[in-house]
Amino acid sequence: MSLDDRLTEELAEIAAAGLTRRRRVLASPCGRIAIVDGRELLNFASNDYLGLAGNAEIAAALADGARQWGAGSGASHLVSGHLEPHDALETDIAAFTGFARTLTFSTGYLANLAVTPTLAGRGAAVFADKLNHASLIDAMQLAKANGAEVQRYPHHDLATLERQLAASSATTKLIVSDTVFSMDGDLAPLPQLLQLAERFDAWLVLDDAHGFGVLGAQGRGSLAHFNLPAARRILLMGTLGKAAGVGGAFVAGSATAIEYLLQKGRSYIFTTAAPPAIACALRRSLQIIAGGDALRAALFANIARLRDGMGGLPWRLLPSATAIQPLIVGDNAAAVALSTALWERGLWAPAIRPPTVPAGTARLRLSLSGAHTTADIDQLLAALRELA
Ligand SMILES: Cc1ncc(COP(=O)(O)O)c(C=O)c1O
């Protein structure tokens, strides 16, 4: 069978299982309204939790940055692509998160790939929550290929994690977790994870993609939410394309850990630095996040309004206090049908199916934003009531 025939066969199998993924082309910028195929839809599908993707001041900082610094960085950070805006952004993020030092990356995926496999090779052990994001799972597989032993513990199961840590004789131990789980919206028990890390002398590698900008005082993230310090044994990854509204990511940690990643992190070293204008936009975004209590208050009011309004509906929302509000449907086809029916009513609420989530838990991933109005939330609830 030729390669092309094999791929055609596999694509047909994906289609037969109802799992073909489809991209929608937006004819509008990211915002609370999306225009698709000439239709206006209320957008509950983006991770733009504070509505900053369309913020005019950030867009102006991007344009000014491009005028001053050009379109591209021209090289990787370690060659000649590390420009003043990149450096200044690292300093800003360090000050904002309270960590000694940070590195920035073009995407969160690349940032995650830099941390776990670089810190954990032969003689090391990685302990990961089963529901971690795909990029953390891929990072874990790379660590395994580098000789690390990897173990996954059931979601939130601290007793199993403790047993695994106690039984491990690895010289380097890494506990790796999402802070806000991307498909469930729930928070990892960070205080307990930090205690275990201290007790077993492990690093704690945290992915705050969905907490940064949203949770904690001034949106400083999940550690701030729990009043936890920027401890030396923590490496914090935060993405900058979600609440921050632009793109990219950072890793924050101790000066030594960050210097080590700079020297050895392959996905930091062997890739072109993001355009410097992106860093200019992100510096402005950070200021807006820090002063963005009103945006966060609007987001949390929307979350409460949605959850309060679900009473009497046949679907349940998972217990999430974050912008990610998963409405569990169960059956794959039923989740798609509900998403389609909402779409027909002008509401974009994507269905998420296996393998992204466990079998039997297909869901609508409702993603709320501080840019949504109360009328937007009411419109969603009214449509759900009609379809119940
Ligand atoms: C938990 C989590 N980590 C990492 C990423 C990857 O970040 P990026 O989109 O910047 O590559 C995402 C989403 O994309 C995510 O949800």
The ligand as an ORCA input file, in Angstrom:
! r2SCAN-3c Opt
* xyz 0 1
  C      -2.402     24.059     29.296
  C      -1.762     24.502     28.024
  N      -0.420     24.501     27.939
  C       0.216     24.893     26.828
  C      -0.482     25.314     25.724
  C       0.287     25.707     24.499
  O       0.423     27.075     24.449
  P       0.595     27.802     23.036
  O      -0.769     27.848     22.423
  O       1.149     29.138     23.352
  O       1.539     26.958     22.243
  C      -1.892     25.341     25.772
  C      -2.750     25.772     24.655
  O      -2.515     26.043     23.574
  C      -2.543     24.928     26.944
  O      -3.871     24.904     27.022
*
